[in-house]
Amino acid sequence: MPVWQRILEDISDPNFVIISAAEDTGGEAVAGPIFDAANPTYVQVVDENHIISSAFHFVNVPSAAWVNEEGRIVRIDEGTYAKLHEIGDGDQKFQFGTDAYAPAVKDWAAKGAASEYVQPPDAVTGNIRELSADQKRADAAFVLGNLFRQHGRKEKAERYWNLARSLNPDSINFFRQNLTLSEEGSAGETFLKLRDEYVRQGKDYYRPLDLK
């Protein structure tokens, strides 16, 4: 978040707005302190039911959509880190993110529709994942699981959360959200095993960014 704050300040255009959504069933109690610590001046939203991911068909975070003045999506991406990150040491070290995304955002803010990073409508459409009937049912099951959890119905919450995961196994959002309720958290050994499995299978953890 501090990097995005600097990007917002660098652009310094009142017509450019960043909306950051924290997708966490823990709500304000969990996400609020993170926002407070970063103290960003852009819009912050806590999305307990992952409604934004459902609307844009995101399966992982961070993901982003660029929306122009007419309310049209002109770019949609996964893996939208503001910079390159490194975690771990030695053989356990790995990198994620990219330094190319933030300059692309700045270019769009400066040039608008003339930016080379604006995607044509067919590319935007192609980058929005098509949801199957099961994946749509998974979204509903996930929301039901959250509702039961809020009312202290742990057994039913687990049932619907597991149903959501089985109906949409490609949703890393669901997987990581469940891990936040475990002792190891969303970036522990279980998560690292999932990431390594993606690598072994040659699957994209995020769809590649078509940035130079």
N, C-alpha and C positions, 0 to 999 in steps of 0.2 A: 504493500500500500504506500509506503513512503516514496517509492519510485514513481508510481502513478501520480502522486501529489506533485512531484517535481515536474512531471510531464505536463500536468494541468497548468502549473505556474509558468512553464516555458512557453506554452501555447498562448496563454494570457488573452483569450478571446471569450467574451461573455456569451457568444453564441455556441461555444463548444462546451458540452456537458458530459461528464463521466458519471455513470450510475453503476455502483458496485453492489452486487448482491451476494450476501453470505448465505449459502444453502446449508442450513443446519436445523435439525429438529429441536435442538436445545434452545432455539429462539434467542431473544435478546439477552437472556442470562448468560449464554455461552458466547455469542458473537459480539455482543455489545462491548465488553471489555477490550476485545481485539481492535475494534474500531476506535474506541476511546484512546487506547495506547498509541495508535497511529495518528490520531487527530486530523483526519483528512477534511478538506473543505468541500469535497464533492459529495454527491448524493449517496447515501448508504441505505441499503435495504436488507432486512433479515427475512429470508424466504424459507419458512419452516417446512413447507410441503413440496419444495423443489418445483414450484409452479413455473418458474422461468425456464428451467431445463425442459419441462414438458412443452412449453410454448415454442421453444426454439429447437427442440429435439436434441439437446445436449446430453451426452452420456458421461462427461468428465469435466472437471474444473482444473484450471481456469479456461473458460471459453468466452467468446465475445461476438457481438454483432454490432456493426456500424449502421446507424440509422440516420438518414439525411433529414433535411428540413421539411421534406414532404412526408416523412414517416415511412419511407421505404428502406428496406435493408439493402445496403450497397456492398457489404462484405460480412461474411460469417466464417469463423475459424474456431479451431480447438487448439489447446496448448498455448494460449495467449499470455505468456509470461512477459513482464516488462523488461526482463534482462536474463542473461545466462546465469544459472545457479550451479553450485557444486555442493555435494553433500558427502560426508564420509572421508576416510583416509585410506591410503594404500590400495589394496585390491578391492576394498569396499567403496572406493570413491566412484561417484557417477555424476554426470552432468545432465541438466534438463533446462528447458527454456531456450531462449534465443535473444540476441541483441538486435535482431532485425525488425522486431514487431513495433517497438516504440517509435523508431524513425518513420515507419510507414504510417502510424497514427498521426504523427506531426505533419507529414506530407499531405495527408487527406485534410487535416484541419486547415492547412494553408491554401490548398488548391481546390478543395471540394471535388466536384464531379470530374475535374481535369486531372486528378491524381491518378498515377499509373496503378495504384493499389486498389482502386475501386473495381469491384468485380462486375462483369456484365450480368444481366438478369439470369441467363441460363446457368452461369457459374454459381451464383447465389443459390439457385434452386437445386443444383447438383450437390452443393455442400450441405444442404439441409437433409439430415437423415430421414428416410421414409420409415415410419413406424408401422409395424405389423399390428394386427388385432390384439395379439398377445401382449405386445409392448404397451399398447394403450391400456389394456386391462392391468398391466403391471403398475402404471402410474396411479390408477384408481386404488389398487391394493396398497400401495405405499402410503397414500393419504389416509386410508382406513387404519393402517397400522399406527400411524402417528396419532390419529384420533383416539384409538384405544389406549395408547401409551399415556396420553395426556390425562385420561380418566383412570389411570392406575390399573388397566386391564392388561398386565404384562403378557400373559399367555396368548391372548388374542392378538396383541400387537406383534408378537414374534411370529405368529402364524401368517399374518398378512404381509409382514416384512419379508418373510421367507418365500411367500407366494410371489411377491413382486420380483424378488431376485431370480426365482426359477422361470418366471415368464419373460424376464428381460435380463439374461445373464451377462449381456454386454454392457450393462449400465454400471460403470465404475462408481458413479454417484451413489447408487444404492449400497454397493459393497463397502465403500469408505464410510458412508453414513452409519452403517451398522457397527463399524470398527470404532467409531468415536465413543460408543457406549461400553467398549471393552477397556481393560486395564492398559493395554499396549497402545491404544489410540489408532488414528487413521494413517500413521506413517511408520508403523512398527514392522515386526517380522512378517506378519501375515500379508500386509500390503506389499512388502518387498518381494515376497514369494510370487504374488500375483504379477508384479511388474516383470520379474525374471521369466515367468511362464510366457508372457507376451513376447519377450525377446526370443525365447527358444522356439516359439511357434512362428516367428516372423510376422507377427501381427503388429499393427500400429497402435501404440498406447494412445497417441493423439494422431489425428489425420495430419499429414505433412502440410506445412504452410507453404504456399506458392509465392514465397518472397525471395528476392535476389539477395 
